Amino acid sequence: MYDLIQSFESMEYTEGERIMDDLVDAFIQIDTTHSGMFHLAGDDEHLQNQILLFDQIIDELKPFTLNKDDTLPFQIYIKEELSVLFIQWKREVQAYLLPYLLH
């Protein structure tokens, strides 16, 4: 996420499109994994809600991936919304799953 934002701000980062493609691929992998995790979560509503929250992030990203020509609004969205949502989601999921990973 950091490299993608840097590619918007500096001419030294010229691989923004490749980084964006990698980010979308990573999000797709997370989303694919979450399908299985949702079923394994069973009655754990908090974990299921976190999984569904990531689905909302993916849904918000889709219109931008279809229209890459409108770069300025896309860059603003990445910097001001998507990165914030993703980092918040990631921290919450990591904190919630930590006890499971330690055992």
N, C-alpha and C positions, 0 to 999 in steps of 0.2 A: 504494500500500500504506500509506504514511504517513497520507494523508488518511482512509482507512478506519479505521485504528486510532484516530486522533484523534476520529473520529465516535463511537467507543465511550466516550470519556473526557470529552467536553465537550458541554454543551448547545448551545454555539455551532455545533457541527458537526451540523446536523440532516438532512443528506442522506446518511446512512450507507447506506440501502438503494439509492439511486441509484449511489453509489460502488461498492457491492458488485456491482450489476448491470454496471457498466462494467468492473470487475475481471474478472468472469466472461467478459464479451465479449472482453476483451483476451486472457485465457487461451485462449479458444476460437480466436482468431486465431493466437496463437503455436502452438497445437497443430496447426492446419490447415497452417501454414507448415512445421512440422516433418515432416509427412508427405512433402512434396517433398524437404526437406533430407535426410531419412533415406536416401532412394534416391540422392541426389547424393553422399552421404558415401562411398558405395562400400565400400572396405575400411578406412575410417577408423573403427576400433572405438571409439576414445575419443569421437569426436563422436556416433556412434550411441548410445553409453551415456548421454551427456548428454541426448540427445533422449528416450531411454526414461525417464530420471530425471524429466523434466518430465511425462511421461505418468503416472508414479506420483503426482506432486503433484496432477494433475487428478483422478485416481481417488480420492484421499483427500478432495478438496474436494466431490465429487458428493453424498455423503449430506447435507452441510450445506446445499447449495443446494436440496435437495428439501424440507427441513424448516426453514423460516425462523422458526418459532414458538419454537424452543428457542434463544433468543438468547445466554444466558450461556455455555453450552458452546461455541457458535460463536465468540463474541468471544474467549474464551480460546484456542481453536484458532488463530484468525487471528493473535493477538498472539504466542503462544508457539511455534507450530509452523510454520504456513504462511508467515508473513513470513520467518522464519529460513531455511526450506528454499528459498523462492523467491530470496531475496537471495544465498544461497550458490550456488544453481544459476546465477543470472544472472552473478555474478562469474566463475565458472568458464568459462561459455560465452563471455563477452566476452574473457577472457584468452586462451582457446584460439583464437578466431576473429580476434583482433587482427592477427596476421601476414597473414592472408588479406585483411583489409580494407585494410591498408597498401599492398598491391601492386596 
